[in-house]
Amino acid sequence: MSELSHVDREGRARMVDVSAKSDTTRIAVAAGELRTTAEVIALVRADDMPKADVLSTARIAGIAGAKKTSELIPLCHQLALSSVKVEFGFTDTAITIQASAKTKGPTGVEMEALTAVAVAGLTLHDMVKAVDPAATLDGVRLLTKEGGKHGHWERPEEPAPETPVRMLDDEPADTEAVEDAAAVDISDSEERSAVVLVASTGAAVGTRVDTTGPVLAEWLGGLGFSVRGPLVYADAEIDIGLADALRFAPSLVISTGGTGASPTDATPEATLAVLDRELPGVAEAIRQRGTAKFPLAALSRGVAGLAGRSVIVNLPGSPGGVKDGMAVLEPLLDHLLAQVAGGGNHDHK
């Protein structure tokens, strides 16, 4: 039987001595959600709450919370955090929260990531309580962690029958609807899941606004994909971003940015490191389309390929490069994803 690490043999609380452990890069990702009303979701997305700038305030609070973890959780170690990221998404009646924490040291950053989610969620609650005092912070949980002697850990997927059916107005679902939803989850949604990943140091630190990621997310949504993101990562951390994007084995990952010749552009190298097979024709078609209108598009080093059953495509970070990529990909995606899933092997005629 496993023992509690923070309790000694006499049953007293203790702080674990980590001095004998080696320093490794430690990364943890946590998530949660603030369940609220469709009205609040509309107000937050329109930035029209009585307390303005809702998400920015919650993001800053989450980052500050992560930095204060050792003061809030009595047996946690003080850590020199090298990175904390807090991101938000929306469903019909919830604001989703995801936080990642990174350090290099002898102990993990799980509690820092979890604290970031909790504090960001509580801040969201404070911001929306004038409209919805009944909002609830749910599902604060660890998703993944890296580093240390145990290496990679990932939360097991929830069993399909327990997956809730998303509905408006909290209407109950009958048994038939739940069965239909489970069937869709096993087939259609897996074939049409996508992640948008943005490599931009400026956007990651908040000094510039990315316009390419939202365009890609909207386009993919219009094609029937269930879209996660945009996930925004600094150029130097794009390898972490790719691991994040691939965590739930989506059928498609489209990245934007970091494909040029600058010393900080590292998206192609990070992508090649996770690919099992390349799709050189896709990358070349995107380059050729861009070069026909803008000769400097030839400098893009973007690649495309397969990581398991996930298709990854790098696009340039410019609006024009993204537009060219969408034009090339749209007629290819259905057939490409069908091939990757094991079908659709028709000869070109």
Salt bridges, closest charged atoms under 4 A:
ASP8 OD2 - ARG12 NE 3.21
GLU10 OE1 - ARG12 NH2 3.35
GLU33 OE2 - ARG35 NH1 2.98
GLU71 OE2 - LYS68 NZ 3.67
ASP92 OD2 - ARG166 NE 3.41
GLU110 OE2 - LYS145 NZ 3.04
ASP126 OD2 - LYS51 NZ 3.46
ASP126 OD1 - LYS129 NZ 2.93
GLU146 OE2 - HIS152 ND1 2.44
GLU154 OE1 - HIS152 NE2 3.16
GLU237 OE2 - LYS102 NZ 3.97
ASP244 OD1 - ARG228 NH2 2.46
ASP244 OD1 - ARG247 NH1 2.57
GLU269 OE2 - ARG301 NH1 2.61
GLU284 OE1 - ARG287 NE 3.33
ASP324 OD1 - ARG289 NE 3.88
ASP324 OD1 - LYS293 NZ 2.58
ASP334 OD1 - ARG192 NH1 2.72
